[in-house]
Amino acid sequence: MFGERVTPEFDHPFLLNRREAELERIEELKGQLENVEIATMELMDTEVVGLDRLRDVGIRLYGEVKQIDDSLGPHPVGKVLKHSIHRGMKREIVGDMERIFLHYPGINRDELSLRSNEGILYVGLNGREREVKTQVPTKASLVKAKLENDVLRLDIPLTEE
């Protein structure tokens, strides 16, 4: 004997009960998570297995992939699920200076440090350092740093002063 799974008709009591239970659960979540956006999407006609099906889910929730401009942001994203994203770093050349913007959410000025070693620039945050690649070997003493909101701007001369 061989059996195959068959979906009941749309107005079948099983489907009606299941949908009612799902909608009740969504309302329960909305009540318990008032500050969290709860998104829903219709059940897909096949199982979500494999990269292509995951991409289909992503398109349903966020819309088609689109190129965002090169600014730090925030960049609004999402179709059903809506939120914003920020880039962590942006670079630009302004005259004879390289300008680097670093986005550090919730940063405190007292937690920051800036140093260089053998031409390599390091930014420290809470005692942890990160190398910041620059166009030319850099001395920290020549870098102008400015913190505005959550963004650290580094102005690095491209020529020795």
C-alpha positions as CSV (number, residue, x, y, z in Angstrom):
1,M,0.0,0.0,0.0
2,F,1.2,3.5,-0.8
3,G,-0.1,6.7,0.7
4,E,0.4,10.3,-0.5
5,R,-0.2,13.4,1.6
6,V,-3.2,15.5,0.3
7,T,-4.1,19.0,1.4
8,P,-7.7,19.3,2.5
9,E,-10.0,21.7,0.7
10,F,-9.7,25.3,1.7
11,D,-12.9,25.4,3.7
12,H,-12.0,22.1,5.5
13,P,-12.4,22.3,9.3
14,F,-8.8,21.3,9.8
15,L,-7.5,24.3,7.8
16,L,-10.0,26.6,9.4
17,N,-9.0,25.5,12.9
18,R,-5.3,25.7,12.0
19,R,-5.6,29.3,10.6
20,E,-7.6,30.4,13.7
21,A,-4.9,28.9,16.0
22,E,-2.2,30.7,14.0
23,L,-4.0,34.0,14.1
24,E,-4.5,33.6,17.9
25,R,-0.8,32.9,18.4
26,I,0.0,36.1,16.3
27,E,-2.2,38.2,18.5
28,E,-0.7,36.6,21.6
29,L,2.8,37.5,20.4
30,K,1.7,41.1,19.6
31,G,0.4,41.4,23.1
32,Q,3.6,40.0,24.7
33,L,6.1,41.7,22.4
34,E,4.6,45.2,22.1
35,N,7.8,46.8,20.9
36,V,8.6,44.1,18.3
37,E,7.2,44.1,14.8
38,I,5.5,40.8,14.1
39,A,5.5,39.9,10.4
40,T,3.5,37.2,8.7
41,M,3.5,35.6,5.3
42,E,1.3,33.1,3.6
43,L,2.2,29.5,3.8
44,M,4.3,28.5,0.7
45,D,3.1,25.7,-1.6
46,T,6.3,23.7,-1.0
47,E,8.7,23.1,1.9
48,V,11.4,25.7,2.3
49,V,14.5,23.6,1.5
50,G,17.6,24.9,-0.3
51,L,19.1,28.3,-1.1
52,D,16.6,29.2,-3.8
53,R,13.6,28.6,-1.5
54,L,15.3,30.7,1.3
55,R,15.8,33.5,-1.3
56,D,12.0,33.3,-2.1
57,V,11.3,33.7,1.6
58,G,13.7,36.7,1.7
59,I,12.0,38.3,-1.2
60,R,8.5,37.9,0.4
61,L,9.7,39.5,3.6
62,Y,12.2,42.1,2.4
63,G,11.4,42.6,-1.3
64,E,13.8,42.3,-4.2
65,V,17.4,42.9,-3.5
66,K,18.3,46.5,-4.2
67,Q,21.6,48.4,-4.2
68,I,21.9,51.0,-1.5
69,D,24.0,54.1,-1.7
70,D,27.4,54.1,-0.2
71,S,26.6,56.4,2.8
72,L,26.7,55.0,6.4
73,G,22.9,55.2,6.6
74,P,20.5,54.5,8.0
75,H,19.1,52.7,5.0
76,P,15.5,51.5,5.2
77,V,15.0,47.9,4.1
78,G,12.1,45.6,4.0
79,K,8.7,45.0,2.5
80,V,6.9,43.1,5.2
81,L,9.7,43.2,7.8
82,K,10.8,46.8,7.9
83,H,14.0,48.0,9.6
84,S,17.1,50.0,8.9
85,I,20.7,49.1,8.4
86,H,24.0,51.0,8.7
87,R,27.3,50.5,7.1
88,G,30.1,50.0,9.5
89,M,32.7,52.0,7.5
90,K,32.8,54.5,4.6
91,R,35.9,56.0,3.0
92,E,36.3,59.0,0.7
93,I,39.1,61.1,-0.6
94,V,38.7,64.9,0.0
95,G,41.5,66.9,-1.6
96,D,44.8,65.7,0.0
97,M,43.0,63.9,2.8
98,E,41.5,60.4,3.3
99,R,38.3,60.6,5.3
100,I,37.1,57.5,7.1
101,F,33.8,57.2,8.9
102,L,33.3,54.4,11.4
103,H,29.8,53.7,12.8
104,Y,29.9,52.6,16.4
105,P,26.3,52.4,17.9
106,G,26.2,53.6,21.5
107,I,29.8,54.7,21.6
108,N,31.1,56.8,24.5
109,R,34.0,59.1,23.9
110,D,35.8,57.9,27.0
111,E,36.0,54.4,25.5
112,L,37.9,55.4,22.4
113,S,41.6,55.4,21.7
114,L,43.7,56.1,18.6
115,R,47.3,55.0,18.1
116,S,49.7,54.0,15.3
117,N,52.6,51.6,15.1
118,E,55.0,51.5,12.1
119,G,52.5,53.4,9.9
120,I,49.5,51.3,10.8
121,L,46.5,53.1,12.4
122,Y,44.6,51.5,15.3
123,V,41.2,52.5,16.8
124,G,40.6,51.2,20.2
125,L,37.1,50.7,21.8
126,N,36.7,49.4,25.3
127,G,40.3,48.2,25.4
128,R,40.0,46.3,22.1
129,E,41.9,47.6,19.1
130,R,41.1,47.3,15.4
131,E,43.4,48.1,12.5
132,V,42.0,50.7,10.2
133,K,43.6,50.3,6.7
134,T,44.6,53.6,5.2
135,Q,45.8,54.8,1.8
136,V,49.3,55.7,3.1
137,P,51.3,54.9,6.2
138,T,49.8,57.0,9.0
139,K,50.9,58.6,12.3
140,A,48.1,58.9,14.9
141,S,49.4,62.3,15.9
142,L,48.5,63.7,12.4
143,V,45.0,62.2,12.3
144,K,42.1,64.5,13.2
145,A,39.4,62.5,14.9
146,K,35.9,63.8,15.6
147,L,33.0,61.9,17.2
148,E,29.5,63.0,16.3
149,N,26.6,60.9,17.6
150,D,27.6,57.2,16.8
151,V,30.1,58.1,14.0
152,L,33.8,58.5,14.4
153,R,35.3,60.6,11.6
154,L,39.0,60.3,10.9
155,D,40.8,62.8,8.6
156,I,44.1,61.4,7.5
157,P,46.6,63.5,5.5
158,L,47.7,61.8,2.3
159,T,51.0,63.8,2.4
160,E,53.4,64.5,5.3
161,E,52.8,67.8,6.9
